[in-house]
Amino acid sequence: MNMTTGRRGIVWKTPDITADGLKMFACIIMLIQTVGIAVIEKGLIHLDQYTQESLNQAMSQDSRLMTLAGIGSIMQLIGGMAIPVFAFLLVEGFRNTSDYKKYLITMIITALVSEIPYDLAICGKVWDFSSQNAMITMCICLIMLKCMELFSDSSGFAGSMVRILIMIAAIVWVSIFRAEYGLCMVLLVTVFYVFDTRNVLKTVLGCIISLMYVTGPIAFYGIWCYNGERKDRINKYVYYAFYPLHLLVLGVIAKFVL
C-alpha cells in the first residue's frame, strides 16, 4: 500500500490493486453498461422504434420513460470507465505472456464466439454488420503490439515514424471492422505501451484520450494503484467466458423476455 503525507501531516493511503482486481472492476463496469443498453434501452424503452423527436415527445408525456432513459444514459456513461482498464490489461498481458500465439488465438476465439451475443444484446438482432464486438478491437490491438515489438530496435525519428504508421494501420482496421471502442482503444494501448515507464505522461495522455467516453479518466485511479501483481484468484478463462455469456444472457432477456 502506497502512503504519502499531506500538508497537515495526514497520511494518505492508496490501495494496492492487482491485475485480478482491475479485471473484476472492468467486468462489473462493463456489465452495468450492457444492462443499460440491452435491458433498459432495447428491452424496456425499445429505443430503436423512436426518432429523436418522437422520443422527446414520448418522454414529455411519460415520466417513467424519461426516468428509464436517464438511467440508461448514466449506465452507459459509467461503462466508459472500463475502456482504459481493458487497454491497460491488454498491454500488461502482452508484456507478461509466455505464449503470444496462444494469447492471440484465445482472444480471436473469444471475439468470434462473442459476435452473435454482441449483436443480440447491442443491436437487438441475431446477426448485424453495423458494428462488431470489442474483442475484435483488442485482437487488432494485440497484433499492433506485436508489430511494434518487432520494430523495437528502431530508435529516434525513424522508430517513432514506424510506431505511428503501425498505429494508423490498426486504426484503419478497427474502422473497417467498425469494432467497438476502436479509435479510443488503439490510442490508449499505444500510449500504455510506448510510454510504459513514464507514469505521469501516460496518465495525462490516457486521461485526455479517455475523455472520448467522458468517465474514462476516473479509471486511471485504479490503474495508478496497480501493484504489478498478476496472480489471479479467478481463473483467467472465466474472464474470457464472461464477455460472451453476459451479452448472451442480457440479449436474450431484452429480446425474448421483456
ABEGO torsion letter per residue (X at the ends): XBBBBBAAGBBBBBBBBBAAAAAAAAAAAAAAAAAAAAAAAAAAAGAAABBAAAAAAAAAABAAAAAAAAAAAAAAAAAAAAAAAAAAAAAAAAAABABAAAAAAAAAAAAAAAAAAAAAAAAGBABBAABBBAAAAAAAAAAAAAAAAAAAABBEAAAAAAAAAAAAAAAAAAAAAGBBGAAAAAAAAAAAAAAAABAAAAAAAAAAAAAAAGAAAAAAAAAAABAGBABBABBAAAAAAAAAAAAAAAAAAAAAAX
